[in-house]
Amino acid sequence: MNIFTTTVISTRIRLARNINGLPFPRMLKGQEEIYSVLYAGVKKACDRVFANDYYSMATIEPLKAQALVERHLISNNLVKSKYGAAFISKPEDISVMVNEEDHLRIQSILRGFHLEDAYNNVAKVDAEIKKNLDIAFDEHLGYLTSCPTNLGSGMRASVMLFLPGLTMTGKIESLILKYQGAGITIRGIYGEGSKAEGYMYQVSNQAAISLSESEILNMVKKVVETIVNLEDMARKEVAQIQGLDLKNNIMISYGILKYACKMSSKELMQNLAFVKLGVALGYLNIDIEKLNNLIINTQPAMMCFITKKNMTAEQRDIARVKMVQDTLNKEGI
């Protein structure tokens, strides 16, 4: 199986934009007439580019909001924003957050390794927004943003990677330090300070100032390609050193997923990681994308949203294994 298919989970491009003369969101207080102009301008731009659903953080159901957070379409910071809102495309590959850390966070998330395609998505939305709103820009600093690290192009390019080989060989820490000095951040799945659950890491540019969009794309692309190749070698090393013990652990995790009666999110992530490694090494024949989908769909809010039931933690643990087992049974294994 192709190493990129079993390593790259998704690609995200995000642009930070602010409105000229308007205080950053954290400083806004009761200026409803300004908000209406902002929302109208963003809506007009989004409607021109993609069919979308609109969500106001003041009225959204908490369960729906958390489900959108779990799918990485909005952030927890946006949910907490009194004047926050989001425009999300019908296929959920583009989302525009209004009044999060910046007035606008335009992002595109695509499955697999597709930096250019994701960039093209956000660039179209950005171009339309500029027709309707006066974006804050300085000819020396670039786009003005709430966080100084986003100054310049205002762009973050990130790729989600599955790196069990580099983690299990202990090489991931030195890799994190190496790229930190080269302007690249490698961190856990839920961003800064989070753990790399299920051996999943975000790789992204640290800063946007002094770099063009194309330079950021090229830099992140080259780093990801290097890391993926290193991961390929690390997996082979782990398989050679651990041999039958590794295969045994993989099959035990597969058996747990297949026959367990209940399972927490953390237990699922641990066992699913080993099963995905088993697929990568050719021990198991399962659609890797369906396994990646389980990571999102078995999160607490997503499970309640999908089943349309408010469940206790134990009920979710029971329903979680049913969802996993239904997926594995459809695969005929």
C-alpha positions as CSV (number, residue, x, y, z in Angstrom):
1,M,0.0,0.0,0.0
2,N,1.2,3.5,-0.8
3,I,3.1,5.1,2.1
4,F,1.3,8.4,1.7
5,T,-2.1,6.7,1.8
6,T,-1.4,5.1,5.1
7,T,0.4,8.2,6.6
8,V,-1.3,11.4,5.4
9,I,-4.8,11.8,7.0
10,S,-5.8,15.2,5.9
11,T,-4.6,18.7,4.7
12,R,-5.7,22.1,6.0
13,I,-5.1,25.6,4.8
14,R,-6.2,28.5,6.9
15,L,-6.2,32.2,6.3
16,A,-6.5,34.8,9.0
17,R,-8.1,38.1,8.0
18,N,-9.3,41.2,9.8
19,I,-11.4,44.3,8.9
20,N,-9.6,47.6,8.6
21,G,-10.5,50.0,11.4
22,L,-12.5,47.4,13.4
23,P,-11.1,46.3,16.8
24,F,-10.0,42.6,17.1
25,P,-12.8,40.3,18.2
26,R,-11.7,40.2,21.9
27,M,-12.0,44.0,22.0
28,L,-15.5,44.2,20.4
29,K,-18.3,45.3,22.8
30,G,-21.9,45.7,21.7
31,Q,-21.2,47.1,18.2
32,E,-24.0,45.2,16.6
33,E,-24.3,47.5,13.6
34,I,-20.7,46.7,12.7
35,Y,-21.3,42.9,13.1
36,S,-24.2,43.1,10.7
37,V,-22.0,44.7,8.1
38,L,-19.3,42.0,8.7
39,Y,-21.8,39.1,8.5
40,A,-23.4,40.5,5.4
41,G,-20.1,40.9,3.6
42,V,-19.0,37.4,4.5
43,K,-22.3,35.8,3.5
44,K,-22.3,37.5,0.2
45,A,-18.8,36.2,-0.6
46,C,-19.5,32.7,0.7
47,D,-22.7,32.4,-1.3
48,R,-20.8,33.2,-4.5
49,V,-18.3,30.5,-3.9
50,F,-20.1,27.6,-2.2
51,A,-23.5,26.4,-1.0
52,N,-23.3,26.7,2.8
53,D,-25.0,26.3,6.1
54,Y,-24.8,29.3,8.6
55,Y,-24.4,28.8,12.3
56,S,-24.6,31.5,15.0
57,M,-22.8,30.7,18.2
58,A,-25.5,32.6,20.1
59,T,-28.2,30.2,19.0
60,I,-26.5,26.9,17.9
61,E,-27.3,23.8,19.9
62,P,-24.4,22.9,22.2
63,L,-24.3,19.3,20.9
64,K,-24.2,20.5,17.3
65,A,-21.4,23.0,18.1
66,Q,-19.3,20.3,19.8
67,A,-19.8,18.0,16.8
68,L,-18.5,20.7,14.5
69,V,-15.5,21.1,16.8
70,E,-14.8,17.4,16.7
71,R,-14.9,17.5,12.9
72,H,-12.4,20.5,13.1
73,L,-14.8,22.7,11.2
74,I,-15.0,25.3,14.0
75,S,-12.9,25.8,17.1
76,N,-13.7,25.9,20.9
77,N,-12.7,29.5,20.9
78,L,-15.4,30.3,18.3
79,V,-18.0,28.5,20.3
80,K,-17.2,30.7,23.3
81,S,-17.4,33.9,21.2
82,K,-20.6,35.9,22.0
83,Y,-20.6,37.2,18.4
84,G,-19.1,34.1,16.7
85,A,-20.6,32.5,13.6
86,A,-19.6,30.1,10.9
87,F,-20.4,29.5,7.2
88,I,-19.7,25.8,6.3
89,S,-19.9,24.4,2.8
90,K,-22.3,21.5,2.2
91,P,-19.5,19.0,1.6
92,E,-17.8,20.4,4.7
93,D,-14.5,21.0,2.9
94,I,-14.6,24.8,3.5
95,S,-15.5,26.7,6.6
96,V,-15.3,30.4,7.4
97,M,-15.3,31.4,11.1
98,V,-16.4,34.9,12.0
99,N,-15.1,36.6,15.2
100,E,-12.9,33.9,16.5
101,E,-9.4,35.1,17.3
102,D,-9.5,37.2,14.1
103,H,-12.5,38.6,12.4
104,L,-12.2,35.9,9.8
105,R,-10.7,32.5,9.7
106,I,-11.1,31.0,6.2
107,Q,-10.1,27.3,6.1
108,S,-10.3,24.3,3.8
109,I,-9.8,20.7,5.0
110,L,-9.3,17.9,2.5
111,R,-8.7,14.2,2.9
112,G,-5.2,13.1,2.0
113,F,-2.2,15.2,0.8
114,H,-3.7,18.1,-1.2
115,L,-2.0,21.4,-0.2
116,E,-2.6,23.1,-3.6
117,D,-6.3,22.2,-3.8
118,A,-7.0,23.3,-0.3
119,Y,-5.2,26.6,-0.9
120,N,-7.2,27.2,-4.1
121,N,-10.4,26.7,-2.1
122,V,-9.5,29.4,0.5
123,A,-8.1,31.7,-2.1
124,K,-11.4,31.8,-4.0
125,V,-13.2,32.7,-0.8
126,D,-10.6,35.3,0.2
127,A,-10.8,37.0,-3.2
128,E,-14.6,37.3,-2.9
129,I,-14.4,38.6,0.7
130,K,-12.0,41.4,-0.5
131,K,-14.6,42.6,-2.9
132,N,-17.1,43.2,0.0
133,L,-14.9,44.1,2.9
134,D,-11.9,46.4,3.5
135,I,-9.2,43.9,4.8
136,A,-6.5,45.2,7.1
137,F,-3.2,45.1,5.3
138,D,0.2,46.9,5.8
139,E,2.7,47.0,2.9
140,H,5.5,46.2,5.3
141,L,3.9,43.8,7.7
142,G,1.4,42.2,5.4
143,Y,-2.1,41.1,6.6
144,L,-2.7,42.4,10.2
145,T,-3.7,39.6,12.6
146,S,-4.5,39.3,16.3
147,C,-1.5,36.9,16.9
148,P,1.8,38.3,15.7
149,T,2.9,34.9,14.4
150,N,0.2,35.1,11.7
151,L,1.3,38.5,10.4
152,G,2.3,38.5,6.7
153,S,0.4,36.1,4.5
154,G,-1.8,35.2,7.5
155,M,-1.7,31.6,6.3
156,R,-1.2,28.4,8.1
157,A,-0.7,25.2,6.1
158,S,-1.0,22.0,8.1
159,V,-1.0,18.3,7.4
160,M,-2.3,15.6,9.7
161,L,0.0,12.6,9.8
162,F,-0.1,9.1,11.3
163,L,3.4,8.4,12.7
164,P,3.5,5.2,14.7
165,G,7.0,4.2,13.4
166,L,8.7,7.4,14.4
167,T,7.0,7.4,17.8
168,M,7.7,3.8,18.6
169,T,11.4,4.1,17.7
170,G,11.7,7.3,19.8
171,K,12.8,9.4,16.8
172,I,9.8,11.8,16.8
173,E,11.2,14.0,19.6
174,S,14.4,14.8,17.8
175,L,12.4,15.4,14.6
176,I,10.2,17.9,16.5
177,L,13.2,19.8,17.7
178,K,15.0,19.8,14.3
179,Y,12.0,21.3,12.5
180,Q,11.2,23.7,15.2
181,G,14.4,25.6,14.3
182,A,13.4,25.5,10.6
183,G,10.0,27.2,11.1
184,I,7.9,24.0,11.3
185,T,5.7,22.9,14.2
186,I,4.9,19.3,14.9
187,R,2.3,18.8,17.6
188,G,-0.7,16.7,18.7
189,I,-4.0,16.3,16.8
190,Y,-5.9,19.0,18.7
191,G,-3.2,21.6,18.4
192,E,-0.8,23.3,20.8
193,G,-0.2,21.5,24.0
194,S,-2.3,18.4,23.1
195,K,-1.0,14.9,23.1
196,A,-0.4,12.9,19.9
197,E,-3.3,10.4,20.6
198,G,-3.3,7.5,18.2
199,Y,0.2,8.5,16.9
200,M,-1.4,11.4,15.0
201,Y,0.5,14.7,14.6
202,Q,-0.1,18.1,12.9
203,V,2.7,19.4,10.8
204,S,2.4,23.2,10.0
205,N,4.4,26.4,9.4
206,Q,5.2,28.3,12.6
207,A,4.9,31.8,11.2
208,A,3.6,33.5,8.2
209,I,5.6,36.8,8.1
210,S,8.2,37.3,5.4
211,L,7.0,34.2,3.5
212,S,4.6,34.2,0.6
213,E,1.8,31.7,0.2
214,S,3.7,29.6,-2.4
215,E,6.8,29.6,-0.2
216,I,4.8,28.3,2.8
217,L,3.1,25.6,0.6
218,N,6.5,24.5,-0.8
219,M,8.1,24.4,2.6
220,V,5.4,22.3,4.3
221,K,5.2,20.0,1.2
222,K,8.9,19.2,1.3
223,V,8.9,18.7,5.1
224,V,5.9,16.4,4.9
225,E,7.4,14.3,2.1
226,T,10.6,13.9,4.1
227,I,8.7,12.9,7.3
228,V,6.6,10.4,5.4
229,N,9.7,8.7,4.0
230,L,11.3,8.7,7.4
231,E,8.1,7.1,8.8
232,D,8.3,4.4,6.1
233,M,11.8,3.5,7.2
234,A,10.8,3.6,10.9
235,R,7.9,1.2,10.4
236,K,10.2,-1.3,8.7
237,E,12.6,-0.9,11.5
238,V,9.9,-1.5,14.2
239,A,8.6,-4.5,12.2
240,Q,12.1,-6.0,12.0
241,I,13.0,-5.5,15.6
242,Q,9.7,-6.5,17.2
243,G,8.8,-9.1,14.6
244,L,6.1,-11.5,15.8
245,D,5.5,-9.6,19.0
246,L,4.4,-6.5,17.0
247,K,2.1,-8.6,14.8
248,N,0.7,-10.2,17.9
249,N,-0.1,-6.9,19.5
250,I,-1.7,-5.7,16.2
251,M,-3.9,-8.8,16.1
252,I,-4.8,-8.4,19.8
253,S,-6.0,-4.8,19.1
254,Y,-7.9,-6.0,16.1
255,G,-9.6,-8.7,18.2
256,I,-10.5,-6.1,20.9
257,L,-12.1,-3.9,18.2
258,K,-13.9,-6.8,16.7
259,Y,-15.3,-8.4,19.9
260,A,-15.3,-5.8,22.7
261,C,-18.6,-5.0,24.5
262,K,-17.7,-1.4,25.3
263,M,-14.8,1.0,24.7
264,S,-13.8,4.6,25.7
265,S,-12.5,7.1,23.1
266,K,-9.0,6.7,24.5
267,E,-9.1,2.9,24.2
268,L,-10.4,3.1,20.7
269,M,-7.6,5.5,19.6
270,Q,-5.0,3.1,21.1
271,N,-6.4,0.0,19.5
272,L,-7.2,1.7,16.2
273,A,-3.7,3.0,15.9
274,F,-2.3,-0.6,16.1
275,V,-4.8,-1.8,13.5
276,K,-3.9,1.0,11.1
277,L,-0.3,0.1,11.5
278,G,-1.3,-3.5,10.7
279,V,-2.9,-2.3,7.5
280,A,0.2,-0.3,6.6
281,L,2.4,-3.4,7.2
282,G,0.1,-5.6,5.2
283,Y,-1.1,-7.8,8.1
284,L,-4.7,-6.6,7.7
285,N,-6.8,-5.7,4.6
286,I,-9.0,-2.9,5.7
287,D,-9.9,0.4,4.0
288,I,-7.7,2.9,5.9
289,E,-10.1,5.8,5.2
290,K,-12.9,4.0,6.9
291,L,-10.7,3.6,9.9
292,N,-9.8,7.3,9.9
293,N,-13.5,8.1,9.7
294,L,-14.1,6.1,12.8
295,I,-11.8,8.5,14.7
296,I,-14.1,11.4,14.1
297,N,-17.5,9.6,14.1
298,T,-16.9,7.9,17.5
299,Q,-16.1,11.2,19.3
300,P,-18.7,11.9,22.1
301,A,-20.7,14.6,20.5
302,M,-20.6,13.1,17.1
303,M,-22.0,9.8,18.4
304,C,-24.9,11.6,20.0
305,F,-25.4,13.7,16.8
306,I,-25.3,10.7,14.5
307,T,-27.6,8.5,16.6
308,K,-29.8,11.5,17.5
309,K,-29.7,10.4,21.2
310,N,-28.3,12.0,24.3
311,M,-26.2,9.2,25.8
312,T,-24.4,8.8,29.0
313,A,-20.7,8.0,28.9
314,E,-21.3,4.2,29.3
315,Q,-24.0,4.3,26.6
316,R,-21.5,5.9,24.3
317,D,-18.9,3.3,25.1
318,I,-21.4,0.6,24.1
319,A,-22.5,2.4,21.0
320,R,-18.9,3.1,20.0
321,V,-18.0,-0.6,19.7
322,K,-21.2,-1.3,17.7
323,M,-20.2,1.5,15.2
324,V,-16.7,0.0,14.9
325,Q,-17.9,-3.5,14.5
326,D,-20.5,-2.5,11.9
327,T,-17.6,-0.9,9.9
328,L,-15.4,-4.0,10.2
329,N,-18.3,-6.3,9.3
330,K,-19.0,-4.3,6.2
331,E,-15.4,-4.8,5.2
332,G,-16.1,-8.6,5.5
333,I,-13.4,-9.3,8.1
